[in-house]
Amino acid sequence: MEKHNFYRTDLLDESEEMIRHRTEAERGILTDSGGIDIKEDRNGRVIITSVVVDKDGEKRINKKEGTYVTLTVPALHSADQDGIDELSAELLKQLNKMLENQNTLKMGKILFIGLGNRDVTPDAIGPLTMDKLRDVVPDYYSDAGGEVFVYAPGVTIQTGLETADFIYAVANQIKPDLLVVVDALAARDSSRLCRTIQLTDTGIHPGSGVGNSRKEVSKETLGVPVIAIGIPTVVDGPVMIADAIDSMFGFIASKISEESSPSSRLSVSPWLHKENKDADRSTLLPIFGDWASWTHEERIQLFEEVLTNHELRTFISPKEIDSWVSLYANALSGTLDSWLSDNKK
């Protein structure tokens, strides 16, 4: 197959360059080559990946110069309040770190923007977060005027106008010292869905992850610092298909590897409940042919090519998306409220 970059993702950690440098050694090579500084850490259950891209790095990986922080709890589920609390605490820490040199914020104006369509659940995190954050706005009004502003502009299909144009107009009127944008994102790995938060000081291109990129909202376009906070809530359909096939191959290879094991003869269940990651997948070649030896990325590319301009071309979200969106709207509004209190009171 001819090589194309079909992936749609808003996460820097899933960009083509990052995927090609997955291991620690490979990422060390990427860092040593200049322009990109990658650091990985862990705090409790939260995996923290920090990537700093300079001007040289921007040219190399086609990502804007700035800082990108990805926070992930791999085993997070929609009823895991402890995991969400850990993510929120780390987000607050990283937000303070990213803005530690913004000395004007204590007395300055802060504009919060919730991007997305509140009528489409996977895209509603931004507006719903703003709904909850509005409760704290009166606390930051005085005779001298407001210090905190909250706005959810909707999407172009609702208003007929570019979302960014609304933001530009509001920002021009308020003249904030900082703009914080909350939005739903697209991922290229289904395991990332609703388990990751990305924080960046590079701004945002609304809709870029789902192939519907709108005008950029950034320091370059607005003239003020822009912090973007995003949660991946959708994944491209072909990615989900490839993930499912990869899991199926893993289970079949595991079953074959267990066939001659004495323990398998004692099994009551006819199927394995867990995949053996070390199972030899070459045993699948007589069954599925060369396709079994394809990489995950090659399978995704095949499905992307086949489903282009097809009615099956779609984006998929978790079945518990209603719970996830509500959970994150509460978590993000609480985190931003705490951040405001830390910086203004």
C-alpha positions in Angstrom: 0.0 0.0 0.0 1.1 3.5 -0.7 2.0 5.3 2.6 -0.4 8.1 3.7 -0.9 9.8 7.0 -4.6 9.0 7.5 -4.6 9.5 11.3 -6.9 12.0 12.9 -5.9 12.9 16.4 -5.7 16.1 18.5 -3.1 14.5 20.9 0.5 15.4 20.3 1.5 12.1 22.0 -0.3 10.3 19.2 1.2 12.3 16.3 3.0 10.4 13.6 6.5 11.4 14.9 5.7 10.3 18.4 4.2 7.0 17.2 7.4 6.3 15.3 9.4 6.8 18.5 7.4 4.8 21.0 10.1 3.2 23.1 12.2 5.1 25.7 15.3 4.6 23.6 13.6 5.9 20.4 12.3 8.9 22.2 15.8 9.6 23.5 17.0 9.6 20.0 14.3 12.0 19.0 15.1 14.3 21.9 18.9 14.2 21.2 18.4 15.2 17.6 17.2 18.6 18.8 14.0 20.7 18.7 12.0 18.4 21.0 12.3 17.6 24.7 10.3 14.7 26.0 9.9 13.8 29.6 7.8 11.0 31.1 6.9 10.7 34.8 4.3 9.1 37.0 2.4 10.4 40.0 0.3 7.6 41.5 -1.9 6.2 38.7 -1.4 9.3 36.4 1.2 8.9 33.6 2.6 12.3 32.7 4.1 13.0 29.3 5.6 16.5 28.8 6.8 17.5 25.3 8.4 20.9 24.7 8.7 21.8 21.0 10.9 24.7 19.9 11.1 26.4 16.5 13.3 23.6 15.0 11.0 21.0 16.5 8.0 22.7 14.9 9.5 22.2 11.5 10.4 18.6 12.1 7.1 17.3 13.5 4.7 19.9 12.1 3.4 20.8 15.6 3.3 24.3 16.9 6.1 25.5 19.2 5.1 25.3 22.8 4.5 22.9 25.7 2.2 19.9 25.5 1.3 17.9 28.7 -0.6 14.6 28.4 -2.1 13.1 31.6 -3.4 9.5 31.4 -4.9 7.0 33.8 -4.9 3.8 31.6 -7.4 1.8 33.7 -9.8 4.7 34.4 -13.5 3.9 34.1 -16.6 6.1 34.3 -17.3 5.1 38.0 -13.7 5.6 39.1 -14.0 8.9 41.1 -10.6 8.3 42.8 -9.0 8.1 39.4 -10.7 11.3 38.2 -9.6 13.0 41.4 -6.0 12.0 40.8 -6.3 13.4 37.2 -7.8 16.6 38.4 -5.1 17.1 41.1 -2.4 16.6 38.5 -4.1 18.9 36.0 -4.2 21.6 38.7 -0.5 21.1 39.3 0.5 21.2 35.7 -1.7 24.2 35.0 0.0 26.2 37.8 3.4 25.1 36.4 2.5 26.2 32.9 1.4 29.6 34.0 3.8 30.2 36.8 5.4 33.2 35.0 2.1 34.9 34.3 2.3 37.5 37.1 -0.6 39.6 35.8 -3.2 37.0 36.4 -3.9 37.9 40.1 -5.5 41.2 39.0 -6.0 40.4 35.4 -9.0 39.3 33.3 -9.4 35.6 32.5 -11.8 34.4 29.8 -12.9 30.8 29.8 -14.3 29.3 26.6 -16.2 26.1 26.2 -16.0 24.8 22.6 -18.3 22.2 21.2 -22.0 21.4 20.6 -24.0 20.8 23.8 -26.6 18.9 21.8 -24.1 16.2 20.8 -22.9 14.4 23.9 -19.3 13.5 22.9 -18.8 17.2 21.9 -20.5 18.7 25.0 -17.7 18.8 27.6 -16.8 22.4 26.8 -20.3 23.9 27.1 -21.2 21.8 30.1 -18.0 22.8 31.9 -18.8 26.4 31.3 -22.4 25.9 32.7 -20.9 24.7 36.0 -18.1 27.3 36.0 -20.6 30.2 35.6 -21.5 29.8 39.3 -18.2 31.2 40.4 -18.3 34.3 38.1 -20.1 36.5 40.6 -17.3 35.9 43.1 -14.9 37.8 40.8 -16.9 41.0 40.2 -16.3 44.2 41.9 -17.0 47.9 41.5 -13.9 48.0 39.3 -15.4 45.5 36.9 -15.2 41.7 36.2 -12.1 39.6 36.4 -13.5 36.2 35.2 -15.7 35.6 32.1 -17.3 32.4 30.8 -18.6 31.9 27.3 -19.8 28.9 25.2 -20.1 30.1 21.6 -21.6 27.0 20.1 -20.6 25.5 16.8 -20.8 26.8 13.2 -23.7 24.5 12.3 -25.8 26.1 15.1 -24.8 29.7 14.5 -23.9 29.9 10.8 -20.7 31.8 11.8 -17.1 30.7 12.6 -16.7 29.8 16.2 -13.4 31.6 16.3 -15.1 34.8 15.1 -17.3 34.9 18.2 -14.2 34.3 20.4 -12.3 37.1 18.6 -15.2 39.5 19.1 -15.7 38.7 22.8 -11.9 38.8 23.5 -11.7 42.2 21.7 -14.5 43.5 24.0 -13.2 42.1 27.2 -9.5 42.3 26.5 -8.5 39.4 28.7 -5.0 38.7 30.0 -5.5 35.0 29.5 -7.9 32.7 27.6 -8.5 29.1 28.7 -10.3 26.9 26.2 -11.9 23.6 27.1 -12.8 21.2 24.2 -13.5 17.6 23.3 -10.8 15.9 21.2 -10.3 13.0 18.8 -7.9 10.2 19.5 -6.2 7.6 17.3 -6.1 5.0 20.0 -9.4 3.7 21.5 -7.7 3.0 24.8 -7.2 6.8 25.2 -10.9 7.6 25.1 -12.0 9.5 28.2 -8.8 8.4 30.0 -6.6 11.3 29.0 -6.3 15.1 29.4 -4.1 17.2 27.2 -2.9 20.6 28.4 -1.1 22.9 26.0 -0.1 26.6 25.7 -0.3 26.5 21.9 -4.0 27.2 21.5 -6.4 25.0 19.5 -7.8 24.4 16.0 -11.5 23.5 16.7 -12.6 20.4 14.8 -9.2 19.5 13.4 -9.1 16.0 14.9 -12.3 15.0 13.0 -11.3 16.5 9.7 -13.4 19.6 10.1 -10.7 22.2 11.1 -11.9 25.7 11.8 -10.0 28.9 12.4 -7.2 28.8 15.0 -7.6 30.2 18.5 -4.1 31.0 19.8 -1.8 33.7 21.0 -0.9 34.4 17.4 -4.5 35.1 16.4 -5.7 36.8 19.6 -2.6 38.5 21.0 -3.0 37.0 24.5 -1.8 33.7 25.9 -4.2 30.8 25.2 -4.3 27.6 27.3 -6.2 24.6 25.8 -7.5 21.7 27.8 -8.9 18.8 25.9 -10.4 15.3 26.6 -10.5 12.7 23.8 -14.1 11.5 23.5 -14.1 10.0 19.9 -12.0 7.8 17.8 -12.1 7.2 14.0 -14.2 4.1 13.1 -11.3 2.4 11.2 -9.1 2.7 14.3 -11.8 0.9 16.3 -12.1 -1.8 13.7 -8.3 -2.3 13.7 -8.2 -2.4 17.5 -10.9 -5.1 17.5 -9.0 -7.2 15.0 -5.8 -6.8 16.8 -7.4 -7.9 20.1 -9.0 -10.9 18.2 -5.6 -11.9 16.8 -4.1 -11.6 20.2 -6.7 -13.9 21.8 -6.4 -16.5 19.0 -2.6 -16.5 19.3 -3.0 -16.9 23.0 -5.4 -19.8 22.6 -3.1 -21.6 20.2 -0.1 -21.1 22.6 -2.2 -22.6 25.4 -3.4 -25.5 23.4 -0.7 -27.9 24.6 -0.4 -26.5 28.1 -1.6 -28.9 30.8 -3.4 -26.1 32.5 -5.6 -25.5 29.5 -7.0 -29.1 29.8 -8.3 -28.1 33.3 -10.1 -25.1 32.0 -13.9 -25.1 32.4 -14.3 -22.1 30.0 -13.9 -22.7 26.2 -12.2 -19.4 25.8 -9.4 -17.3 27.3 -10.4 -14.3 29.4 -7.0 -12.6 29.1 -4.7 -12.1 26.2 -1.1 -13.3 26.5 0.9 -10.4 25.1 3.9 -12.6 24.5 2.0 -15.2 22.4 3.6 -16.0 19.1 1.5 -14.4 16.4 3.3 -16.3 13.6 1.0 -19.2 14.4 -1.8 -17.1 12.8 -0.2 -17.1 9.4 -1.6 -20.5 8.3 -5.1 -19.2 9.3 -5.2 -15.6 8.2 -2.2 -15.4 5.8 0.1 -12.4 5.5 -2.6 -10.1 6.9 -1.8 -11.5 10.4 1.7 -10.1 10.1 0.6 -6.6 9.2 1.2 -3.8 11.7 -1.6 -2.1 13.5 -1.0 1.1 11.5 -1.1 -0.8 8.1 -4.5 -2.3 9.0 -5.9 1.2 10.0 -4.6 2.5 6.6 -6.4 -0.3 4.8 -9.7 0.5 6.5 -9.3 4.2 5.9 -8.8 3.6 2.2 -11.7 1.2 1.9 -14.2 3.3 3.9 -13.3 6.7 2.4 -16.5 8.3 1.1 -18.5 5.3 2.5 -21.5 5.5 4.8 -19.6 3.4 7.4 -17.1 6.2 7.8 -17.8 7.5 11.3 -16.5 8.4 14.7 -17.1 6.3 17.7 -17.4 7.2 21.4 -17.7 4.9 24.5 -21.2 3.6 25.4 -20.9 5.3 28.8 -20.2 8.7 27.1 -23.1 10.4 29.0 -21.4 9.5 32.3 -18.0 10.4 31.1 -19.0 13.9 29.9 -20.8 14.6 33.1 -17.9 13.4 35.1 -15.4 15.6 33.3 -17.6 18.6 33.3 -17.7 18.4 37.1 -14.0 17.6 37.3 -12.8 20.4 35.0 -15.0 23.1 36.5 -13.9 22.1 40.0 -10.2 22.2 38.9 -10.5 25.5 37.2 -12.4 26.9 40.3 -9.5 25.7 42.5 -7.0 27.2 40.1 -8.8 30.6 40.2 -8.9 30.5 44.0 -5.2 29.7 44.2 -4.3 32.6 41.8 -6.8 35.3 42.8 -7.5 34.9 46.5 
